[in-house]
């Protein structure tokens, strides 16, 4: 019998903390087996202003989800948002290294890393580098260049940054509540995965997530965040 795969998500909001525990099904779906919520009063506009209160809220929400699911939460994907989030576009370019000049996955990864090398203040850090499209030897609009013949590969990316202090304080709260962080995820990106279709992203759509302390807006165009 295949090993049980459990995913845990934590959303630390201004007015409440929500925890979801899901079990991955055989057809790669997700069955929610636990949910927990607790009032949150340690944040203001998505930013931690009281660590002890935030830790208590996270621990209470996690405990409620654990009791419902019978599963002990050890790590989780954690949503992050707030007015400290910023973004910018960046382009990276590399020479294709394959023997026959066929683009491989390592080439796309090197191009993304090249795009990641942007100048940002030392008070900020990169959360996500999201590929928007590739340019293969001058041909634009390529979605997936792997396997294509090329000499030069370029990638257009959307880079999401956050305040290092805000990231560190949120991380500290989650860890003090007894949970390790699998990954910090921009909340509008997670929301988009839940509510937008591929057609929505392709045609272009604005996504608004109205919370108790902040409202996050993300624009999608040509299949990716713009």
Secondary structure, 3 states (H helix, E strand, C coil): CCCCCEEEEEEECCCEEEEEEEEECCCCCEEEEEEEEEECCCEECCEECCHHHHHHHHHHHHHHHHHHHCCCCCEEEEEECCCCCEEEEEEEEEECCCCCCECCHHHHHHHHHHHHCCCCCCCEEEEEEEEEEEEECCEEEECCCCCCECCEEEEEEEEEEEEHHHHHHHHHHHHHCCCEEEEEEEHHHHHHHHHCCHHHHHHCEEEEEECCCCEEEEEEECCEEC
